[in-house]
Amino acid sequence: MGIVNALKSIRALKKSSAFTSLDKLQATFAVYRTEGLFYDDLIPEENEIVQEALRRLTPQQQADRLFRIRRALSLSLKKTSLPSNEWTTAEQDVPYLQPVLAKVESEIETKFNFENLTSIPPALLARNKSS
């Protein structure tokens, strides 16, 4: 039950107006864009849910992500950044991992609810006249 409540809390936080405002402000001052990264490249990979989402990306998306992260690490070690014409723009910085993460989270929640179903809810019984 803990993981489902945690997922619901995270979703509620992401939809709050304060989070949205901070997200827009952060995007304005985003240093990661000067290194050619996308916002979704910053999501840590230690979580099992994120690892599953990464596994579901296309091979091209996986390769592009790895290239951007390696290039950013190299730039960081050299204490430099990309030329301004190679920075990631707001138009390029589209979520590619977040939709997959949402789907994985939804599947986990559905599986958890199904596994913990002890009886058929009355609303479903009323809908399904064949029972």
C-alpha positions, -999 to 999 in steps of 0.1 A, spaced: 0 0 0 30 23 7 41 25 -29 7 33 -42 3 62 -17 37 74 -26 29 75 -63 -4 93 -56 15 119 -35 41 125 -62 14 129 -89 -5 154 -67 27 174 -61 35 174 -98 1 188 -107 2 216 -80 4 252 -93 34 259 -71 53 230 -87 43 242 -122 55 277 -114 88 264 -100 92 241 -130 89 271 -154 113 292 -134 138 263 -132 136 259 -170 144 295 -175 176 293 -155 184 257 -165 222 251 -166 217 216 -179 206 230 -213 240 246 -217 255 211 -215 231 198 -241 209 178 -217 172 174 -216 152 177 -184 144 139 -185 181 132 -187 184 144 -150 160 117 -137 181 94 -115 183 58 -127 186 41 -92 148 35 -90 134 2 -103 105 21 -119 129 44 -138 150 15 -149 119 -2 -163 109 30 -181 145 33 -196 143 -3 -208 111 5 -227 127 34 -246 135 28 -282 172 19 -290 176 53 -306 162 71 -275 185 51 -253 216 59 -274 207 96 -276 203 98 -238 236 80 -232 254 104 -257 240 135 -240 249 123 -205 285 113 -216 290 146 -234 278 165 -203 301 145 -180 330 152 -204 322 189 -205 319 190 -167 353 174 -163 368 200 -186 349 227 -167 334 241 -199 300 241 -217 288 238 -253 288 267 -277 255 286 -274 243 274 -308 244 238 -295 225 244 -262 192 226 -258 163 249 -265 129 248 -248 114 235 -280 139 205 -281 135 198 -244 104 177 -246 96 149 -221 106 115 -236 109 96 -203 81 110 -182 53 96 -203 69 61 -201 73 66 -164 37 75 -160 27 43 -178 50 21 -157 36 37 -125 1 32 -137 8 -5 -145 23 -10 -111 -6 6 -93 -31 -15 -114 -12 -47 -106 -10 -38 -69 -48 -31 -68 -56 -63 -87 -34 -85 -64 -50 -70 -33 -86 -73 -46 -104 -94 -21 -139 -91 -36 -156 -76 -66 -168 -41 -58 -206 -36 -59 -203 -10 -86 -186 -35 -109 -211 -62 -101 -239 -38 -110 -222 -30 -143 -216 -67 -151 -249 -84 -153 -234 -117 -163 -221 -125 -127 
